[in-house]
Amino acid sequence: MGYDMLTILGPTATGKTQLAVRIAMKINGEVLSADSRQIYRGMDLGTGKDLDDYRVDGISIPYHLIDMADAGFQYNVFEFQREFIRSYADICSRGKFPVFCGGSGLYLEAVLKGYKLTQVPSNQPRREELSLLSLEELSRLLKSLKNVHNSSDTETKNRAIRAIEIEEYLKLHPELDFEFPAINSLIIGVQFDRDIRRDRITKRLRQRLDEGMIDEVKALLENGLTPENLIYYGLEYKYITLFLTDELTKDEMFERLNIAIHQFAKRQMTWFRKMEKEGFQINWLDGFMPMEEKVALIMKLLK
């Protein structure tokens, strides 16, 4: 293939994941999620995680960049880039083909633009301060700065100090990035016309509410997250939290959430159009095209 990766993007409720999984089955691939909220554990229905979609005809397709952080943590694009690089390198090292799939424009661009970041410099005075702390104290400090899902960061004092140094530097210099591999990706977009998209969004929202999305948010609150924690994540978590805290009726919650998701999908399309103006070639597919035809067309473009 002439490409290093396949990217499948589009607004919410367009069937991107199902398509990505079907293609991954064809090309011995694995899926990397480009969704800014599916990284959180326990936030499943509200983020449209649909993990059952990764299993087709009895075959499970591996996925990455999902369930990486605890709900309540405020993940950022720099952490996402670092995890993407690790997962991408791992997939390629095993001879698999990366399929990047999602609708979060910032996360998609952070990978597709291949932002070049400078390395975080050492801070000797800060290192000397941190060296006075025990490994346990350093681990607690690091956990207050980021979700520590990479245990190697806390294996030794030196590793923990360096990890803290990086996190503190990035908080002061959010414009910076890390070394990023040059990736030549075929980009596929999936879309429906506006009226159909609106109908699909509303139908999907009703389905997820029927499947227990309110109970999911209630459980997060019962497990210690504050209403403010959940409102931060917006959309489903914001409006269902407002319903559970008696600030909205159930009907008001549904109406306002439905409108907010439609507005979100419109913003997604605006972002993708901006990407096209900046030079990205997005090959758009009609969402109504049968799955077999979508797969065949993408296979042809890949080759």
C-alpha positions in Angstrom: 0.0 0.0 0.0 1.2 3.6 -0.6 -0.3 4.8 2.7 0.9 4.4 6.3 -2.6 4.7 7.8 -6.3 4.9 6.9 -8.3 7.7 8.6 -12.1 7.5 8.8 -13.8 10.6 10.0 -17.2 12.2 10.0 -19.8 13.8 12.3 -21.5 11.8 15.1 -24.0 9.0 14.2 -22.6 8.3 10.7 -21.4 4.7 11.3 -17.7 5.4 11.3 -16.7 2.7 13.7 -18.6 -0.1 11.9 -16.8 0.9 8.7 -13.4 1.1 10.4 -13.8 -2.3 11.8 -14.9 -3.9 8.5 -11.9 -2.4 6.8 -9.5 -3.4 9.6 -10.7 -7.0 9.1 -9.9 -6.8 5.4 -6.4 -5.3 5.8 -5.1 -7.0 9.0 -5.6 -3.8 10.8 -6.2 -2.4 14.3 -8.3 0.7 15.2 -7.1 3.8 16.9 -9.9 6.0 18.3 -9.9 9.7 17.6 -12.6 10.6 20.2 -11.8 13.0 23.0 -14.3 11.4 25.4 -14.0 7.7 24.7 -10.7 7.8 26.5 -12.6 7.8 29.8 -13.4 4.6 31.7 -17.1 4.3 32.8 -18.2 6.8 30.1 -19.6 4.4 27.6 -23.2 5.1 26.4 -22.7 8.8 26.8 -19.7 8.8 24.5 -21.2 6.3 22.0 -18.4 3.9 22.7 -20.2 1.0 21.1 -17.5 -1.6 21.9 -19.7 -4.4 20.5 -19.0 -2.9 17.0 -15.4 -4.1 17.3 -16.6 -7.7 17.1 -17.8 -9.0 13.7 -18.6 -12.5 12.7 -17.0 -13.8 15.9 -13.8 -11.9 15.2 -12.6 -9.2 17.6 -10.7 -6.3 16.1 -8.2 -4.7 18.6 -8.8 -1.1 19.4 -6.6 1.5 21.1 -6.9 4.9 22.8 -10.2 4.0 24.5 -10.6 3.6 28.3 -7.2 5.2 29.1 -8.2 7.6 31.9 -10.6 7.6 34.8 -13.7 9.7 34.5 -13.1 13.1 36.2 -9.6 13.5 34.8 -9.2 16.4 32.3 -7.2 14.7 29.5 -5.5 16.9 26.9 -4.4 16.7 23.3 -0.7 16.5 24.2 -1.3 13.3 26.3 -3.4 12.0 23.4 -0.5 12.5 20.9 1.9 10.7 23.1 -0.4 7.7 23.5 -1.2 7.8 19.8 2.6 7.6 19.0 3.0 4.6 21.3 0.0 2.7 20.0 0.8 3.5 16.3 4.4 2.3 16.7 3.2 -0.8 18.5 0.7 -1.6 15.7 3.2 -1.1 12.9 5.9 -3.1 14.8 3.6 -6.1 14.7 2.9 -5.8 11.0 -0.6 -4.6 11.4 -2.2 -1.6 9.6 -3.4 1.4 11.6 -7.0 2.6 11.1 -7.6 5.9 12.8 -11.3 6.6 13.4 -13.3 9.3 15.0 -14.9 12.7 14.9 -12.9 14.9 17.3 -11.4 17.5 15.0 -8.6 18.6 17.3 -7.4 15.1 17.9 -7.6 14.2 14.2 -5.6 17.2 13.3 -3.1 16.7 16.1 -2.2 13.4 14.3 -2.7 14.2 10.7 -0.8 17.5 10.8 2.0 15.7 12.6 2.8 18.6 14.9 6.5 18.9 15.5 7.3 19.5 19.2 10.4 20.4 21.0 11.7 18.1 23.8 10.9 19.3 27.3 14.2 20.8 28.8 15.4 19.7 32.2 14.8 22.0 35.2 17.6 21.4 37.6 16.3 23.5 40.5 12.9 21.7 40.3 14.7 18.3 40.1 16.6 19.1 43.3 13.3 20.0 45.1 11.6 16.8 43.8 14.6 14.6 44.8 13.8 15.3 48.5 10.5 13.5 48.1 10.0 9.7 48.4 9.0 7.6 45.4 5.5 7.3 47.0 5.2 11.1 47.3 6.4 11.6 43.7 3.9 9.1 42.5 1.1 10.9 44.3 2.2 14.2 42.8 2.4 12.8 39.3 -1.1 11.3 39.7 -2.4 14.8 40.6 -1.0 16.1 37.3 -2.0 13.3 34.9 -3.7 9.9 34.8 -0.8 7.5 35.3 -1.6 4.5 33.1 2.0 3.9 32.2 3.5 2.2 35.3 7.1 2.7 34.0 6.7 6.4 34.9 6.8 5.5 38.6 9.3 2.6 38.6 12.1 4.8 39.9 12.6 8.2 41.4 14.4 9.5 38.4 11.6 8.4 36.0 9.0 9.9 38.3 10.9 13.2 38.6 11.2 13.4 34.8 7.5 12.6 34.2 6.6 15.4 36.7 9.0 17.8 35.0 7.3 17.1 31.6 3.8 17.5 32.9 4.6 20.8 34.7 6.4 22.2 31.7 3.5 21.3 29.3 1.0 23.0 31.6 3.1 26.2 31.4 3.8 25.8 27.6 0.7 24.2 26.1 1.8 25.3 22.6 4.5 22.8 22.5 4.4 19.2 21.2 6.6 16.1 20.9 8.4 14.5 18.0 5.8 13.0 15.7 6.2 10.4 13.0 5.5 11.4 9.4 2.3 9.6 8.5 0.8 9.5 5.0 -2.8 8.7 5.6 -5.7 8.1 3.2 -8.6 10.1 4.6 -12.2 8.9 4.2 -15.2 11.0 5.3 -18.7 9.5 6.0 -21.7 11.9 5.8 -25.4 12.0 5.4 -27.4 15.1 4.3 -28.5 17.4 7.1 -32.0 16.2 7.5 -31.1 12.5 7.6 -28.2 13.3 10.0 -30.6 15.0 12.3 -33.0 12.0 12.2 -30.1 9.6 12.9 -28.9 11.7 15.9 -32.3 11.9 17.5 -33.0 8.2 17.0 -29.6 7.3 18.4 -30.1 9.6 21.4 -33.5 7.9 22.2 -31.8 4.5 21.9 -29.0 5.3 24.3 -31.4 6.7 26.8 -33.4 3.5 26.6 -30.2 1.5 27.0 -29.5 3.2 30.4 -27.5 6.4 29.7 -29.2 8.1 32.7 -28.1 5.3 35.0 -24.6 5.5 33.7 -24.4 9.2 34.7 -26.1 8.5 38.0 -23.4 5.8 38.7 -20.6 8.2 38.0 -22.1 10.7 40.5 -22.5 7.9 43.1 -18.9 6.9 42.5 -17.7 10.3 43.7 -17.6 12.6 40.6 -19.1 16.0 41.2 -21.8 17.5 39.0 -19.1 20.0 37.9 -16.8 17.1 36.9 -19.5 15.8 34.6 -20.8 19.1 33.2 -17.2 19.7 32.1 -17.5 16.9 29.5 -20.5 18.6 27.9 -23.4 17.2 25.8 -24.9 14.0 27.4 -23.0 14.3 30.7 -23.9 18.0 31.1 -27.6 17.7 30.4 -28.3 14.4 32.1 -26.4 15.8 35.2 -28.6 18.9 35.1 -31.7 16.6 35.0 -30.4 14.4 37.9 -29.7 17.5 40.0 -33.3 18.7 39.4 -32.2 21.7 37.3 -34.1 20.4 34.2 -37.1 18.2 33.7 -36.7 15.0 31.7 -38.4 16.5 28.7 -36.3 19.7 28.9 -33.1 17.6 29.2 -34.0 15.6 26.1 -34.9 18.7 24.0 -31.8 20.7 25.0 -29.5 17.7 24.6 -30.9 16.8 21.2 -30.4 20.4 20.0 -26.9 20.5 21.5 -25.9 17.3 19.7 -27.2 18.6 16.3 -25.2 21.8 16.9 -22.1 19.7 17.7 -22.5 17.7 14.5 -22.7 21.0 12.6 -19.5 22.2 14.2 -17.8 18.9 13.3 -18.6 19.4 9.6 -17.4 23.0 9.8 -14.1 21.7 11.2 -13.7 19.1 8.4 -14.4 21.7 5.8 -11.7 23.8 7.4 -9.3 20.9 7.1 -10.1 20.6 3.4 -9.4 24.3 2.9 -6.0 23.8 4.6 -5.1 21.1 2.1 -6.4 17.8 3.5 -8.0 15.6 0.8 -11.1 14.0 2.4 -12.7 11.4 0.2 -16.4 11.7 1.2 -18.7 8.7 1.0 -22.5 8.8 1.1 -23.6 7.2 4.4 -26.3 5.3 2.6 -23.8 3.5 0.4 -24.0 -0.3 1.3 -21.2 -1.4 3.6 -19.8 -3.7 0.9 -19.5 -0.9 -1.6 -17.8 1.4 1.0 -15.3 -1.3 1.8 -14.6 -2.0 -1.9 -14.1 1.7 -2.7 -11.7 2.2 0.2 -9.8 -0.9 -0.7 -9.4 0.5 -4.2 -8.2 3.9 -2.9 -5.7 2.2 -0.6 -4.1 0.3 -3.4 
